[in-house]
Amino acid sequence: MFKEFKEFAMKGNMVDMAIGIIIGAAFGGVVNSLVNDIIMPPIGLLLGGMDFKDLYLILKAADPIASIPAVTFKYGAFITVFINFLVVAFALFIVVKGMNKLRKSEEAKEKK
């Protein structure tokens, strides 16, 4: 059983997938920093110096006597996460587009 597991874990696809996951996690950190530290501050400055993460609507006020926190609709945090998604999606689009172009040029060379 150990031998089968070793063969399964060491297949090229599994190693490639593991590397992709690790790089993806690191890329996620870079994108988060790009959005939070580079993109959002100028946008917040244009909107009067606010931080998007702090934008919310109070749906129900807190009750300090009963120790019940406020119920909030945190649309600013959603906007930040959505911008993260757009940056990741655009980066992946550029990578796939480049790979497709490279693949087409390789196929054209093989046909000659």
MOLIN-V241958 format. One record per helix or strand of 3 or more residues. SS is the DSSP state (H for helix, E for strand). FROM is the first residue (numbers start at 1). LEN is the number of residues. If there is no record, write none. Layout:
ss:from:len
SS:FROM:LEN
SS:FROM:LEN
//
This chain:
ss:from:len
H:2:8
H:12:35
H:52:3
E:57:4
E:71:3
H:75:37
//
